[in-house]
Amino acid sequence: MRTTAKTERAILILGATDPSGAALAEAEGYAEVFVLARAVPDSESRYLIDAGRAETNAQRRLRRVTTHLRARGSQASGLVGDRDPQAARRDAIALFPKPSVLLEAA
């Protein structure tokens, strides 16, 4: 966990599951955090990509994480993004320029 004063900005990119406690603890150290929850298809769906389900699950992850970060004193905002990790990184940086760090949670 960071020990410096909360003055920096971070991007936290979420994968298909909630971030680990360690990833959340690291993000808590930043004054402002932009969270991008990737709309990753459900692994239980073997033959059909259910985009609606992926979007809904990503919205839930986004809400849980931003609520957690706000409760710990960070300004947290975000949105649901592309399922592709590289596209998600590009989008997050375009929407939240000049972060101090880019954190990724599988």
C-alpha positions in Angstrom: 0.0 0.0 0.0 1.2 3.5 -0.8 2.3 5.7 2.1 2.4 9.0 0.3 -0.3 11.7 0.6 -3.3 11.2 -1.6 -2.6 13.6 -4.5 -2.0 11.4 -7.5 -4.4 10.0 -10.1 -4.7 6.4 -11.1 -6.5 4.2 -13.6 -7.7 0.8 -12.4 -8.7 -1.6 -15.2 -10.9 -4.5 -14.0 -11.1 -7.9 -15.7 -13.7 -10.6 -15.5 -13.7 -10.8 -11.7 -13.6 -8.4 -8.7 -10.1 -7.1 -8.0 -8.0 -8.7 -5.3 -7.7 -7.0 -1.9 -4.1 -6.1 -2.8 -5.2 -4.3 -6.0 -7.9 -2.4 -4.1 -5.5 -1.5 -1.3 -3.1 -0.1 -3.9 -5.8 1.9 -5.6 -7.0 3.3 -2.3 -3.7 5.2 -2.1 -4.6 7.6 -4.9 -6.7 10.7 -4.6 -8.5 10.2 -7.8 -9.2 6.8 -9.5 -10.8 6.2 -12.8 -12.1 2.6 -12.9 -12.7 0.9 -16.3 -14.6 -2.4 -15.9 -14.0 -4.5 -19.0 -17.2 -6.2 -20.4 -15.7 -9.7 -20.4 -18.0 -12.5 -21.6 -19.0 -15.0 -18.9 -16.8 -18.1 -19.1 -19.8 -20.3 -18.3 -21.2 -19.4 -21.7 -19.2 -21.7 -23.9 -20.8 -21.3 -27.3 -22.6 -17.9 -27.1 -21.2 -14.5 -26.2 -23.9 -12.8 -24.2 -22.9 -9.1 -24.5 -25.8 -8.0 -22.3 -24.7 -10.3 -19.5 -21.1 -9.2 -19.8 -22.2 -5.5 -19.6 -24.4 -6.2 -16.6 -21.6 -8.0 -14.7 -19.1 -5.2 -15.6 -21.6 -2.6 -14.3 -21.8 -4.5 -11.0 -18.0 -4.8 -10.6 -17.7 -1.1 -11.4 -20.3 -0.1 -8.8 -18.7 -2.3 -6.1 -15.2 -1.0 -6.7 -16.1 2.7 -7.0 -18.3 2.5 -3.9 -15.4 0.9 -2.0 -12.9 3.5 -3.2 -15.2 6.4 -2.3 -15.7 4.9 1.2 -11.9 5.0 1.6 -11.6 8.6 0.6 -10.7 8.5 -3.1 -12.6 10.3 -5.8 -13.7 7.4 -7.9 -15.5 7.4 -11.2 -15.5 5.1 -14.2 -17.4 3.2 -16.9 -17.7 -0.1 -18.6 -15.2 -0.6 -21.4 -14.2 -2.9 -24.2 -13.5 -6.6 -23.4 -10.1 -6.4 -25.1 -7.4 -5.4 -22.6 -5.4 -3.2 -25.1 -8.5 -1.4 -26.3 -9.6 -0.9 -22.6 -6.1 0.7 -21.8 -6.3 3.0 -24.7 -9.8 4.1 -23.9 -9.1 4.6 -20.2 -6.0 6.8 -21.0 -8.0 8.8 -23.6 -10.8 9.4 -21.0 -8.6 10.0 -18.0 -5.3 11.6 -19.3 -2.1 11.8 -17.4 -2.6 9.3 -14.7 0.2 8.7 -12.2 -0.1 5.0 -12.7 -2.2 2.4 -14.6 -3.2 -0.6 -12.4 -4.7 -3.7 -13.8 -6.7 -6.4 -11.9 -7.2 -9.7 -13.7 
